[in-house]
């Protein structure tokens, strides 16, 4: 294949991945938003409200492990199609739970729904693997940028989906899951039809690697996770996710407890999602230009600043929280894009899918734990204390990255 054709196919593949992430994130964000309300109503108590989000994240962790295995055996396209299709099925199960007023069926469907989010997370690696190191982060950021569409459209689907539910004789909240299933199924069809040839056949193989086939190296997964670059990427990705989740999930409760309405909550969370996704291409360009380690360090620095601002914000300081949550999202994005790029860059092509799935499984498992722990910490320490813990949790990995950045990482064998 000549270089011009290869470049065109790679660029088209990134566009398809972007569209798939946009569709998947739209359904995912709509479903997780309405899941809080549905669980509260079906469970009869606010104590159930956070369960669907935590379960969905655990479903993402399980899905990441499953899809990495499919990627090795069947290729990247098959994994993305399977993840989106499973997610659509989970949305239909959750819809059934709402229709039957069964919170257990709702929780089961929400867990399965995590498969679609796992596919969306996998897509960033698929895009990054297409390009050599000097262009990889820009591709990762370009794919993640698709989530901006979901962040804007997803929550706004709830009202029209409720109207649709009335037409088909379903409870209003069930309509969101019906729309989510349709959107995710569209993403699966998009990947099946347009991700040809399989992205794995277009991927860039590092010049230092002497293997080309899936699973050719046979290196134990534990050894791969322990290599310096991979370990640093795992630390950056998991720690940034924990800090961001801990502060973000409790911010709406903090605002409403001090008398702020849903409009203020939506404004602050909009700033957060803007920081998380809209600036992803900038994070990618910065990483390609300056390297992963400095950008990861910048991301943790912003996370510390954001958490401290959140801790020090007065109860009526909506403007301060607006800035804090924006910086929290952007700091996460810097660490997420640069960490994802660093992870792929330290691996042979044959080993990437296995390690990417394992790392994402760890990320989303720790994220679920962080979400569950945030509530009790808020109850005991209050929002300022919770935010200070978040700042401390960002300082430690930031110092580790700063130490490791002083010495160059070894090249892949």
Beta strands, then each sheet from edge to edge (+ up, - down):
end
